[in-house]
Amino acid sequence: MPLFKYRCNECQEQFEELVSFSESQKVECPNCKSKNTDKLVSTFATIGGSSSRTSSASCGGGNGHFT
């Protein structure tokens, strides 16, 4: 299950919730219990990009793959 970030439109609390994609629009604020919440846009990390290869090569990995 993915971890989503939310903001409550009632109390402005920001929080994270581990929910399935099908339930991601039905989240209750843990602070005020309102269901008037918005899912926030967030970024995610990937493995295998050019910066990963550079980082692992500089740490002695050399080939950019995890062992």
HTML snippet that shows the backbone in 3Dmol.js (N, CA, C, O; Angstrom):
<script src="https://3Dmol.org/build/3Dmol-min.js"></script>
<div id="view" style="width:600px;height:400px;position:relative"></div>
<script>
const pdb = `
ATOM      1  N   MET A   1       0.841  -1.186   0.000  1.00  0.00           N
ATOM      2  CA  MET A   1       0.000   0.000   0.000  1.00  0.00           C
ATOM      3  C   MET A   1       0.883   1.245   0.000  1.00  0.00           C
ATOM      4  O   MET A   1       1.911   1.278   0.675  1.00  0.00           O
ATOM      5  N   PRO A   2       0.487   2.257  -0.748  1.00  0.00           N
ATOM      6  CA  PRO A   2       1.274   3.484  -0.801  1.00  0.00           C
ATOM      7  C   PRO A   2       0.994   4.413   0.383  1.00  0.00           C
ATOM      8  O   PRO A   2      -0.062   4.353   1.013  1.00  0.00           O
ATOM      9  N   LEU A   3       1.954   5.251   0.654  1.00  0.00           N
ATOM     10  CA  LEU A   3       1.848   6.265   1.701  1.00  0.00           C
ATOM     11  C   LEU A   3       1.498   7.585   1.029  1.00  0.00           C
ATOM     12  O   LEU A   3       2.255   8.077   0.192  1.00  0.00           O
ATOM     13  N   PHE A   4       0.359   8.160   1.389  1.00  0.00           N
ATOM     14  CA  PHE A   4      -0.089   9.426   0.816  1.00  0.00           C
ATOM     15  C   PHE A   4       0.006  10.537   1.845  1.00  0.00           C
ATOM     16  O   PHE A   4      -0.148  10.298   3.043  1.00  0.00           O
ATOM     17  N   LYS A   5       0.260  11.760   1.375  1.00  0.00           N
ATOM     18  CA  LYS A   5       0.241  12.949   2.232  1.00  0.00           C
ATOM     19  C   LYS A   5      -1.086  13.668   2.003  1.00  0.00           C
ATOM     20  O   LYS A   5      -1.575  13.761   0.878  1.00  0.00           O
ATOM     21  N   TYR A   6      -1.655  14.173   3.095  1.00  0.00           N
ATOM     22  CA  TYR A   6      -2.941  14.871   3.046  1.00  0.00           C
ATOM     23  C   TYR A   6      -2.879  16.173   3.835  1.00  0.00           C
ATOM     24  O   TYR A   6      -2.008  16.370   4.683  1.00  0.00           O
ATOM     25  N   ARG A   7      -3.842  17.066   3.525  1.00  0.00           N
ATOM     26  CA  ARG A   7      -4.049  18.272   4.326  1.00  0.00           C
ATOM     27  C   ARG A   7      -5.542  18.373   4.592  1.00  0.00           C
ATOM     28  O   ARG A   7      -6.363  18.209   3.690  1.00  0.00           O
ATOM     29  N   CYS A   8      -5.873  18.644   5.835  1.00  0.00           N
ATOM     30  CA  CYS A   8      -7.265  18.823   6.232  1.00  0.00           C
ATOM     31  C   CYS A   8      -7.700  20.242   5.882  1.00  0.00           C
ATOM     32  O   CYS A   8      -6.997  21.203   6.193  1.00  0.00           O
ATOM     33  N   ASN A   9      -8.843  20.372   5.242  1.00  0.00           N
ATOM     34  CA  ASN A   9      -9.361  21.697   4.877  1.00  0.00           C
ATOM     35  C   ASN A   9     -10.064  22.388   6.044  1.00  0.00           C
ATOM     36  O   ASN A   9     -10.380  23.575   5.960  1.00  0.00           O
ATOM     37  N   GLU A  10     -10.306  21.664   7.119  1.00  0.00           N
ATOM     38  CA  GLU A  10     -10.952  22.246   8.293  1.00  0.00           C
ATOM     39  C   GLU A  10      -9.930  22.830   9.273  1.00  0.00           C
ATOM     40  O   GLU A  10     -10.047  23.991   9.668  1.00  0.00           O
ATOM     41  N   CYS A  11      -8.937  22.041   9.665  1.00  0.00           N
ATOM     42  CA  CYS A  11      -7.977  22.497  10.689  1.00  0.00           C
ATOM     43  C   CYS A  11      -6.566  22.735  10.124  1.00  0.00           C
ATOM     44  O   CYS A  11      -5.665  23.130  10.864  1.00  0.00           O
ATOM     45  N   GLN A  12      -6.371  22.496   8.814  1.00  0.00           N
ATOM     46  CA  GLN A  12      -5.091  22.706   8.117  1.00  0.00           C
ATOM     47  C   GLN A  12      -3.980  21.746   8.543  1.00  0.00           C
ATOM     48  O   GLN A  12      -2.820  21.957   8.191  1.00  0.00           O
ATOM     49  N   GLU A  13      -4.313  20.707   9.288  1.00  0.00           N
ATOM     50  CA  GLU A  13      -3.338  19.693   9.690  1.00  0.00           C
ATOM     51  C   GLU A  13      -2.827  18.950   8.457  1.00  0.00           C
ATOM     52  O   GLU A  13      -3.615  18.577   7.588  1.00  0.00           O
ATOM     53  N   GLN A  14      -1.510  18.732   8.376  1.00  0.00           N
ATOM     54  CA  GLN A  14      -0.934  17.890   7.332  1.00  0.00           C
ATOM     55  C   GLN A  14      -0.531  16.570   7.965  1.00  0.00           C
ATOM     56  O   GLN A  14       0.035  16.536   9.057  1.00  0.00           O
ATOM     57  N   PHE A  15      -0.833  15.481   7.262  1.00  0.00           N
ATOM     58  CA  PHE A  15      -0.556  14.157   7.818  1.00  0.00           C
ATOM     59  C   PHE A  15      -0.340  13.165   6.692  1.00  0.00           C
ATOM     60  O   PHE A  15      -0.667  13.436   5.536  1.00  0.00           O
ATOM     61  N   GLU A  16       0.214  12.011   7.041  1.00  0.00           N
ATOM     62  CA  GLU A  16       0.437  10.933   6.089  1.00  0.00           C
ATOM     63  C   GLU A  16      -0.426   9.749   6.480  1.00  0.00           C
ATOM     64  O   GLU A  16      -0.682   9.513   7.661  1.00  0.00           O
ATOM     65  N   GLU A  17      -0.870   9.007   5.478  1.00  0.00           N
ATOM     66  CA  GLU A  17      -1.724   7.852   5.724  1.00  0.00           C
ATOM     67  C   GLU A  17      -1.329   6.733   4.764  1.00  0.00           C
ATOM     68  O   GLU A  17      -1.124   6.971   3.574  1.00  0.00           O
ATOM     69  N   LEU A  18      -1.226   5.541   5.277  1.00  0.00           N
ATOM     70  CA  LEU A  18      -0.928   4.361   4.483  1.00  0.00           C
ATOM     71  C   LEU A  18      -2.255   3.734   4.087  1.00  0.00           C
ATOM     72  O   LEU A  18      -2.904   3.076   4.901  1.00  0.00           O
ATOM     73  N   VAL A  19      -2.664   3.939   2.825  1.00  0.00           N
ATOM     74  CA  VAL A  19      -3.978   3.469   2.367  1.00  0.00           C
ATOM     75  C   VAL A  19      -3.866   2.881   0.961  1.00  0.00           C
ATOM     76  O   VAL A  19      -2.934   3.194   0.221  1.00  0.00           O
ATOM     77  N   SER A  20      -4.813   2.037   0.606  1.00  0.00           N
ATOM     78  CA  SER A  20      -4.860   1.489  -0.745  1.00  0.00           C
ATOM     79  C   SER A  20      -5.307   2.580  -1.714  1.00  0.00           C
ATOM     80  O   SER A  20      -5.885   3.586  -1.303  1.00  0.00           O
ATOM     81  N   PHE A  21      -5.037   2.374  -2.996  1.00  0.00           N
ATOM     82  CA  PHE A  21      -5.440   3.364  -4.001  1.00  0.00           C
ATOM     83  C   PHE A  21      -6.945   3.568  -3.993  1.00  0.00           C
ATOM     84  O   PHE A  21      -7.410   4.696  -4.152  1.00  0.00           O
ATOM     85  N   SER A  22      -7.714   2.508  -3.813  1.00  0.00           N
ATOM     86  CA  SER A  22      -9.172   2.623  -3.843  1.00  0.00           C
ATOM     87  C   SER A  22      -9.722   3.411  -2.656  1.00  0.00           C
ATOM     88  O   SER A  22     -10.802   3.993  -2.752  1.00  0.00           O
ATOM     89  N   GLU A  23      -8.994   3.436  -1.541  1.00  0.00           N
ATOM     90  CA  GLU A  23      -9.441   4.157  -0.347  1.00  0.00           C
ATOM     91  C   GLU A  23      -8.774   5.519  -0.191  1.00  0.00           C
ATOM     92  O   GLU A  23      -9.043   6.221   0.783  1.00  0.00           O
ATOM     93  N   SER A  24      -7.912   5.909  -1.128  1.00  0.00           N
ATOM     94  CA  SER A  24      -7.100   7.111  -0.959  1.00  0.00           C
ATOM     95  C   SER A  24      -7.904   8.411  -0.962  1.00  0.00           C
ATOM     96  O   SER A  24      -7.383   9.442  -0.537  1.00  0.00           O
ATOM     97  N   GLN A  25      -9.153   8.396  -1.427  1.00  0.00           N
ATOM     98  CA  GLN A  25      -9.976   9.602  -1.435  1.00  0.00           C
ATOM     99  C   GLN A  25     -10.886   9.693  -0.212  1.00  0.00           C
ATOM    100  O   GLN A  25     -11.602  10.683  -0.060  1.00  0.00           O
ATOM    101  N   LYS A  26     -10.879   8.685   0.663  1.00  0.00           N
ATOM    102  CA  LYS A  26     -11.799   8.618   1.811  1.00  0.00           C
ATOM    103  C   LYS A  26     -11.026   8.647   3.123  1.00  0.00           C
ATOM    104  O   LYS A  26     -11.181   7.749   3.950  1.00  0.00           O
ATOM    105  N   VAL A  27     -10.201   9.661   3.321  1.00  0.00           N
ATOM    106  CA  VAL A  27      -9.327   9.698   4.493  1.00  0.00           C
ATOM    107  C   VAL A  27      -9.823  10.724   5.500  1.00  0.00           C
ATOM    108  O   VAL A  27     -10.214  11.834   5.137  1.00  0.00           O
ATOM    109  N   GLU A  28      -9.801  10.339   6.770  1.00  0.00           N
ATOM    110  CA  GLU A  28     -10.249  11.194   7.868  1.00  0.00           C
ATOM    111  C   GLU A  28      -9.046  11.835   8.547  1.00  0.00           C
ATOM    112  O   GLU A  28      -8.028  11.179   8.764  1.00  0.00           O
ATOM    113  N   CYS A  29      -9.163  13.110   8.879  1.00  0.00           N
ATOM    114  CA  CYS A  29      -8.106  13.834   9.587  1.00  0.00           C
ATOM    115  C   CYS A  29      -7.944  13.260  10.998  1.00  0.00           C
ATOM    116  O   CYS A  29      -8.927  13.135  11.729  1.00  0.00           O
ATOM    117  N   PRO A  30      -6.719  12.913  11.385  1.00  0.00           N
ATOM    118  CA  PRO A  30      -6.519  12.370  12.729  1.00  0.00           C
ATOM    119  C   PRO A  30      -6.667  13.418  13.830  1.00  0.00           C
ATOM    120  O   PRO A  30      -6.843  13.071  14.998  1.00  0.00           O
ATOM    121  N   ASN A  31      -6.597  14.691  13.465  1.00  0.00           N
ATOM    122  CA  ASN A  31      -6.688  15.772  14.448  1.00  0.00           C
ATOM    123  C   ASN A  31      -8.136  16.143  14.767  1.00  0.00           C
ATOM    124  O   ASN A  31      -8.523  16.175  15.935  1.00  0.00           O
ATOM    125  N   CYS A  32      -8.945  16.427  13.726  1.00  0.00           N
ATOM    126  CA  CYS A  32     -10.316  16.900  13.969  1.00  0.00           C
ATOM    127  C   CYS A  32     -11.395  15.943  13.460  1.00  0.00           C
ATOM    128  O   CYS A  32     -12.588  16.203  13.623  1.00  0.00           O
ATOM    129  N   LYS A  33     -10.970  14.830  12.840  1.00  0.00           N
ATOM    130  CA  LYS A  33     -11.880  13.785  12.344  1.00  0.00           C
ATOM    131  C   LYS A  33     -12.711  14.198  11.132  1.00  0.00           C
ATOM    132  O   LYS A  33     -13.652  13.494  10.766  1.00  0.00           O
ATOM    133  N   SER A  34     -12.383  15.319  10.507  1.00  0.00           N
ATOM    134  CA  SER A  34     -13.083  15.751   9.304  1.00  0.00           C
ATOM    135  C   SER A  34     -12.684  14.862   8.126  1.00  0.00           C
ATOM    136  O   SER A  34     -11.556  14.374   8.060  1.00  0.00           O
ATOM    137  N   LYS A  35     -13.609  14.661   7.209  1.00  0.00           N
ATOM    138  CA  LYS A  35     -13.301  13.939   5.972  1.00  0.00           C
ATOM    139  C   LYS A  35     -13.094  14.906   4.820  1.00  0.00           C
ATOM    140  O   LYS A  35     -12.986  14.490   3.666  1.00  0.00           O
ATOM    141  N   ASN A  36     -13.038  16.193   5.130  1.00  0.00           N
ATOM    142  CA  ASN A  36     -12.791  17.235   4.137  1.00  0.00           C
ATOM    143  C   ASN A  36     -11.277  17.396   3.984  1.00  0.00           C
ATOM    144  O   ASN A  36     -10.699  18.378   4.450  1.00  0.00           O
ATOM    145  N   THR A  37     -10.640  16.421   3.328  1.00  0.00           N
ATOM    146  CA  THR A  37      -9.188  16.397   3.179  1.00  0.00           C
ATOM    147  C   THR A  37      -8.802  16.386   1.708  1.00  0.00           C
ATOM    148  O   THR A  37      -9.565  15.931   0.857  1.00  0.00           O
ATOM    149  N   ASP A  38      -7.618  16.888   1.424  1.00  0.00           N
ATOM    150  CA  ASP A  38      -7.068  16.871   0.070  1.00  0.00           C
ATOM    151  C   ASP A  38      -5.776  16.088   0.058  1.00  0.00           C
ATOM    152  O   ASP A  38      -4.944  16.218   0.955  1.00  0.00           O
ATOM    153  N   LYS A  39      -5.618  15.269  -0.973  1.00  0.00           N
ATOM    154  CA  LYS A  39      -4.366  14.539  -1.156  1.00  0.00           C
ATOM    155  C   LYS A  39      -3.356  15.522  -1.753  1.00  0.00           C
ATOM    156  O   LYS A  39      -3.659  16.217  -2.722  1.00  0.00           O
ATOM    157  N   LEU A  40      -2.161  15.575  -1.171  1.00  0.00           N
ATOM    158  CA  LEU A  40      -1.117  16.478  -1.640  1.00  0.00           C
ATOM    159  C   LEU A  40      -0.229  15.776  -2.661  1.00  0.00           C
ATOM    160  O   LEU A  40      -0.066  14.557  -2.629  1.00  0.00           O
ATOM    161  N   VAL A  41       0.333  16.555  -3.554  1.00  0.00           N
ATOM    162  CA  VAL A  41       1.266  16.027  -4.545  1.00  0.00           C
ATOM    163  C   VAL A  41       2.607  15.817  -3.859  1.00  0.00           C
ATOM    164  O   VAL A  41       3.096  16.697  -3.150  1.00  0.00           O
ATOM    165  N   SER A  42       3.196  14.652  -4.072  1.00  0.00           N
ATOM    166  CA  SER A  42       4.508  14.382  -3.496  1.00  0.00           C
ATOM    167  C   SER A  42       5.381  13.705  -4.537  1.00  0.00           C
ATOM    168  O   SER A  42       4.893  13.246  -5.569  1.00  0.00           O
ATOM    169  N   THR A  43       6.667  13.649  -4.260  1.00  0.00           N
ATOM    170  CA  THR A  43       7.606  13.013  -5.173  1.00  0.00           C
ATOM    171  C   THR A  43       7.928  11.615  -4.682  1.00  0.00           C
ATOM    172  O   THR A  43       7.603  11.256  -3.551  1.00  0.00           O
ATOM    173  N   PHE A  44       8.558  10.837  -5.522  1.00  0.00           N
ATOM    174  CA  PHE A  44       8.985   9.505  -5.126  1.00  0.00           C
ATOM    175  C   PHE A  44      10.385   9.259  -5.649  1.00  0.00           C
ATOM    176  O   PHE A  44      10.831   9.912  -6.593  1.00  0.00           O
ATOM    177  N   ALA A  45      11.067   8.329  -5.040  1.00  0.00           N
ATOM    178  CA  ALA A  45      12.445   8.019  -5.410  1.00  0.00           C
ATOM    179  C   ALA A  45      12.474   6.789  -6.307  1.00  0.00           C
ATOM    180  O   ALA A  45      11.645   5.887  -6.181  1.00  0.00           O
ATOM    181  N   THR A  46      13.438   6.771  -7.208  1.00  0.00           N
ATOM    182  CA  THR A  46      13.647   5.600  -8.046  1.00  0.00           C
ATOM    183  C   THR A  46      15.081   5.135  -7.895  1.00  0.00           C
ATOM    184  O   THR A  46      15.958   5.914  -7.521  1.00  0.00           O
ATOM    185  N   ILE A  47      15.316   3.892  -8.179  1.00  0.00           N
ATOM    186  CA  ILE A  47      16.661   3.330  -8.129  1.00  0.00           C
ATOM    187  C   ILE A  47      17.095   3.044  -9.552  1.00  0.00           C
ATOM    188  O   ILE A  47      16.317   2.522 -10.350  1.00  0.00           O
ATOM    189  N   GLY A  48      18.327   3.379  -9.873  1.00  0.00           N
ATOM    190  CA  GLY A  48      18.850   3.051 -11.188  1.00  0.00           C
ATOM    191  C   GLY A  48      19.040   4.243 -12.096  1.00  0.00           C
ATOM    192  O   GLY A  48      19.468   4.072 -13.237  1.00  0.00           O
ATOM    193  N   GLY A  49      18.739   5.450 -11.636  1.00  0.00           N
ATOM    194  CA  GLY A  49      18.967   6.646 -12.423  1.00  0.00           C
ATOM    195  C   GLY A  49      20.446   6.943 -12.528  1.00  0.00           C
ATOM    196  O   GLY A  49      21.255   6.310 -11.848  1.00  0.00           O
ATOM    197  N   SER A  50      20.813   7.895 -13.368  1.00  0.00           N
ATOM    198  CA  SER A  50      22.229   8.206 -13.567  1.00  0.00           C
ATOM    199  C   SER A  50      22.895   8.694 -12.289  1.00  0.00           C
ATOM    200  O   SER A  50      24.078   8.429 -12.074  1.00  0.00           O
ATOM    201  N   SER A  51      22.160   9.403 -11.433  1.00  0.00           N
ATOM    202  CA  SER A  51      22.771   9.863 -10.188  1.00  0.00           C
ATOM    203  C   SER A  51      23.053   8.699  -9.246  1.00  0.00           C
ATOM    204  O   SER A  51      23.991   8.773  -8.453  1.00  0.00           O
ATOM    205  N   SER A  52      22.249   7.603  -9.313  1.00  0.00           N
ATOM    206  CA  SER A  52      22.515   6.431  -8.473  1.00  0.00           C
ATOM    207  C   SER A  52      23.809   5.759  -8.879  1.00  0.00           C
ATOM    208  O   SER A  52      24.599   5.340  -8.034  1.00  0.00           O
ATOM    209  N   ARG A  53      24.019   5.660 -10.186  1.00  0.00           N
ATOM    210  CA  ARG A  53      25.249   5.011 -10.650  1.00  0.00           C
ATOM    211  C   ARG A  53      26.458   5.810 -10.213  1.00  0.00           C
ATOM    212  O   ARG A  53      27.464   5.238  -9.793  1.00  0.00           O
ATOM    213  N   THR A  54      26.371   7.130 -10.307  1.00  0.00           N
ATOM    214  CA  THR A  54      27.483   7.973  -9.885  1.00  0.00           C
ATOM    215  C   THR A  54      27.729   7.812  -8.394  1.00  0.00           C
ATOM    216  O   THR A  54      28.875   7.707  -7.957  1.00  0.00           O
ATOM    217  N   SER A  55      26.653   7.793  -7.613  1.00  0.00           N
ATOM    218  CA  SER A  55      26.800   7.661  -6.170  1.00  0.00           C
ATOM    219  C   SER A  55      27.404   6.329  -5.787  1.00  0.00           C
ATOM    220  O   SER A  55      28.296   6.281  -4.940  1.00  0.00           O
ATOM    221  N   SER A  56      26.933   5.231  -6.397  1.00  0.00           N
ATOM    222  CA  SER A  56      27.450   3.928  -6.013  1.00  0.00           C
ATOM    223  C   SER A  56      28.885   3.752  -6.502  1.00  0.00           C
ATOM    224  O   SER A  56      29.679   3.066  -5.858  1.00  0.00           O
ATOM    225  N   ALA A  57      29.224   4.368  -7.639  1.00  0.00           N
ATOM    226  CA  ALA A  57      30.597   4.267  -8.130  1.00  0.00           C
ATOM    227  C   ALA A  57      31.540   4.996  -7.184  1.00  0.00           C
ATOM    228  O   ALA A  57      32.658   4.539  -6.947  1.00  0.00           O
ATOM    229  N   SER A  58      31.092   6.136  -6.639  1.00  0.00           N
ATOM    230  CA  SER A  58      31.951   6.885  -5.740  1.00  0.00           C
ATOM    231  C   SER A  58      32.084   6.196  -4.383  1.00  0.00           C
ATOM    232  O   SER A  58      32.996   6.504  -3.616  1.00  0.00           O
ATOM    233  N   CYS A  59      31.171   5.258  -4.083  1.00  0.00           N
ATOM    234  CA  CYS A  59      31.244   4.513  -2.817  1.00  0.00           C
ATOM    235  C   CYS A  59      31.927   3.164  -2.988  1.00  0.00           C
ATOM    236  O   CYS A  59      31.935   2.353  -2.062  1.00  0.00           O
ATOM    237  N   GLY A  60      32.492   2.920  -4.147  1.00  0.00           N
ATOM    238  CA  GLY A  60      33.201   1.674  -4.369  1.00  0.00           C
ATOM    239  C   GLY A  60      32.366   0.622  -5.067  1.00  0.00           C
ATOM    240  O   GLY A  60      32.853  -0.482  -5.311  1.00  0.00           O
ATOM    241  N   GLY A  61      31.102   0.936  -5.400  1.00  0.00           N
ATOM    242  CA  GLY A  61      30.249  -0.041  -6.084  1.00  0.00           C
ATOM    243  C   GLY A  61      30.701  -0.272  -7.511  1.00  0.00           C
ATOM    244  O   GLY A  61      30.709  -1.411  -7.978  1.00  0.00           O
ATOM    245  N   GLY A  62      31.074   0.775  -8.204  1.00  0.00           N
ATOM    246  CA  GLY A  62      31.656   0.679  -9.519  1.00  0.00           C
ATOM    247  C   GLY A  62      30.698   0.421 -10.652  1.00  0.00           C
ATOM    248  O   GLY A  62      30.808   1.084 -11.683  1.00  0.00           O
ATOM    249  N   ASN A  63      29.754  -0.510 -10.527  1.00  0.00           N
ATOM    250  CA  ASN A  63      28.907  -0.847 -11.659  1.00  0.00           C
ATOM    251  C   ASN A  63      27.478  -0.304 -11.548  1.00  0.00           C
ATOM    252  O   ASN A  63      26.679  -0.503 -12.463  1.00  0.00           O
ATOM    253  N   GLY A  64      27.143   0.370 -10.455  1.00  0.00           N
ATOM    254  CA  GLY A  64      25.812   0.970 -10.319  1.00  0.00           C
ATOM    255  C   GLY A  64      24.743  -0.014  -9.894  1.00  0.00           C
ATOM    256  O   GLY A  64      23.569   0.354  -9.844  1.00  0.00           O
ATOM    257  N   HIS A  65      25.098  -1.246  -9.586  1.00  0.00           N
ATOM    258  CA  HIS A  65      24.123  -2.247  -9.164  1.00  0.00           C
ATOM    259  C   HIS A  65      24.327  -2.573  -7.686  1.00  0.00           C
ATOM    260  O   HIS A  65      25.444  -2.532  -7.169  1.00  0.00           O
ATOM    261  N   PHE A  66      23.235  -2.891  -7.032  1.00  0.00           N
ATOM    262  CA  PHE A  66      23.313  -3.302  -5.629  1.00  0.00           C
ATOM    263  C   PHE A  66      23.648  -4.787  -5.567  1.00  0.00           C
ATOM    264  O   PHE A  66      23.169  -5.564  -6.393  1.00  0.00           O
ATOM    265  N   THR A  67      24.452  -5.180  -4.611  1.00  0.00           N
ATOM    266  CA  THR A  67      24.782  -6.597  -4.461  1.00  0.00           C
ATOM    267  C   THR A  67      24.296  -7.112  -3.138  1.00  0.00           C
ATOM    268  O   THR A  67      24.481  -8.289  -2.828  1.00  0.00           O
TER     269      THR A  67
END
`;
const viewer = $3Dmol.createViewer("view");
viewer.addModel(pdb, "pdb");
viewer.setStyle({}, {cartoon: {color: "spectrum"}});
viewer.zoomTo();
viewer.render();
</script>
